[in-house]
Amino acid sequence: MRHPLLSIALGVGIGACAVALAWRFWPGFAPNQRPPRPVPENATLADLLRDADPAAGAQVFRMCGSCHSVGRAGGNLDGPNLHGVMGSLIGRNSPRFSYTAALQAVGGRWTPERMDAWLRDPQAFAPGTSMGFAGLESARDRADVIAYLMRQTGP
């Protein structure tokens, strides 16, 4: 007999993968319908954040919405509510969410640089995390999502 939490974790992981694959391979499913903005060669995260578009980040974030809410009064879903995440302690933003020990062990605060690393590859950032998302390949998309999360960090 399988443990019920294992079944839930597998279902969440499969669902997140399905959304990520649909977003990547089926153009009609893509949350951001605008043409891609080119990333200048040797652009830094700071360069990309100066030109980041929080509205585009909100569109990219739609694929995260199956597991995360961002509203001030939003509850935790399969992942924690991300309102106010930027600048908060890593693995401790939502007091009622049970973060993995792997994420809590990272320590420190969510800065744009750390959020960029997390969004690029959650497993590399916090090996052993239960985050069932492979990451965002596009540096532009990551910068836009960070700008969106920064906007959600307000009072």
C-alpha positions in Angstrom: 0.0 0.0 0.0 1.4 3.4 -1.0 1.5 6.2 1.5 -1.2 8.8 0.7 1.3 11.7 0.8 3.4 10.0 -1.8 0.4 9.7 -4.1 -0.3 13.4 -3.6 3.4 14.4 -4.2 3.5 12.3 -7.4 0.2 13.8 -8.6 1.5 17.3 -8.0 4.8 16.6 -9.7 3.1 15.1 -12.7 0.7 18.0 -12.9 3.5 20.6 -12.8 5.4 18.7 -15.4 2.3 18.6 -17.7 1.8 22.3 -17.4 5.4 23.1 -18.0 5.5 20.8 -21.1 2.3 22.2 -22.4 3.6 25.8 -22.0 6.9 24.9 -23.7 5.7 22.8 -26.7 2.2 23.9 -27.5 2.3 27.5 -28.7 -1.5 28.1 -28.1 -1.0 27.2 -24.4 1.9 29.7 -23.8 0.9 32.1 -21.1 3.0 35.0 -22.6 1.7 35.6 -26.1 4.0 38.5 -26.9 7.0 37.9 -29.1 10.1 37.1 -27.1 12.3 40.1 -26.3 15.9 39.4 -27.1 18.4 39.1 -24.3 21.5 41.2 -25.1 24.8 39.2 -25.1 26.5 39.3 -21.7 23.4 40.8 -20.0 23.4 40.6 -16.3 20.4 40.0 -14.1 20.6 43.7 -13.1 20.4 44.7 -16.8 17.4 42.4 -17.3 15.6 43.7 -14.2 16.0 47.3 -15.4 13.9 46.3 -18.4 11.7 43.7 -16.7 8.0 43.7 -17.3 5.9 42.7 -14.3 2.9 42.2 -16.5 4.8 39.7 -18.6 6.0 38.1 -15.4 2.4 37.7 -14.3 1.6 35.9 -17.5 4.6 33.6 -17.1 3.6 33.1 -13.4 0.2 31.7 -14.5 1.9 28.3 -14.9 2.9 28.6 -11.2 -0.6 29.4 -10.1 -1.7 25.8 -9.9 0.6 25.5 -6.8 1.2 29.1 -5.6 -1.0 32.0 -4.8 0.4 35.5 -4.5 -2.5 37.6 -3.0 -2.1 39.2 0.4 -4.9 37.0 1.8 -4.1 34.0 -0.5 -3.7 30.7 1.2 -1.2 28.0 0.7 -1.9 25.6 -2.1 0.4 22.7 -2.9 3.2 25.3 -2.6 3.3 28.3 -0.3 1.7 31.7 -0.8 4.3 33.9 -2.4 3.0 37.3 -1.3 5.9 39.2 0.2 8.4 36.5 -0.7 11.1 38.9 -2.0 13.3 39.9 0.9 11.8 37.2 3.2 13.8 34.4 4.8 14.2 31.4 2.4 11.9 28.6 3.4 10.0 30.6 5.9 7.9 33.2 4.1 4.6 31.5 4.8 4.4 30.4 8.4 1.7 27.8 7.9 3.5 26.0 5.1 5.7 23.0 5.7 8.9 23.8 3.7 11.3 21.0 3.0 14.5 20.8 5.2 16.4 21.2 1.9 15.0 24.6 1.2 15.2 25.7 4.9 18.9 24.7 4.9 19.8 27.1 2.2 19.3 30.0 4.6 19.5 33.7 3.9 16.9 35.9 2.2 15.2 35.9 -1.2 17.2 38.4 -3.3 16.7 38.8 -7.0 19.9 36.8 -7.6 18.8 34.0 -5.4 15.3 33.9 -6.8 16.9 33.8 -10.3 19.0 30.8 -9.3 15.9 29.1 -7.8 13.7 29.8 -10.9 16.5 28.6 -13.2 16.9 25.2 -11.4 15.1 24.6 -8.1 16.9 21.2 -7.6 20.4 22.7 -8.1 19.5 25.6 -5.7 18.2 23.3 -3.0 19.0 19.7 -3.7 16.3 17.5 -2.2 13.5 20.1 -2.5 10.1 18.8 -3.3 9.5 21.6 -5.8 8.1 19.7 -8.8 9.2 22.2 -11.4 12.2 21.9 -13.8 12.9 25.6 -14.0 12.6 28.5 -16.4 15.3 28.4 -19.1 14.7 32.0 -20.3 16.6 34.7 -18.4 14.1 37.2 -19.6 11.2 35.2 -18.3 13.0 34.8 -14.9 13.6 38.6 -14.7 9.9 39.3 -15.5 8.7 36.8 -12.9 11.1 38.4 -10.3 9.7 41.9 -11.2 6.2 40.5 -10.7 7.1 38.9 -7.4 8.8 42.2 -6.3 5.5 44.0 -7.0 3.7 41.4 -4.9 6.0 42.1 -2.0 4.5 45.5 -1.3 2.4 46.3 1.8 
